[in-house]
């Protein structure tokens, strides 16, 4: 299963960065470059691809959320990538 990673940061209401990639390693490196001292708001989305839902319709499955601190963002990123 190929995952797609998407990240958008905002500082003072202005979009400062957008990252989109398939590589988890590249994405984690981009997460580490966020300057948390500027109090950014970070939108994270992990997409798992298109699959059939309970109604037999092809839909995109994903997890997403808005985060304001590094610890919470890293914990959620780890949970979104859990293979259980």
Beta strands, then each sheet from edge to edge (+ up, - down):
strand 1: 4-11
strand 2: 14-21
strand 3: 41-52
strand 4: 58-67
sheet 1: 2+ 1- 3+ 4-
end
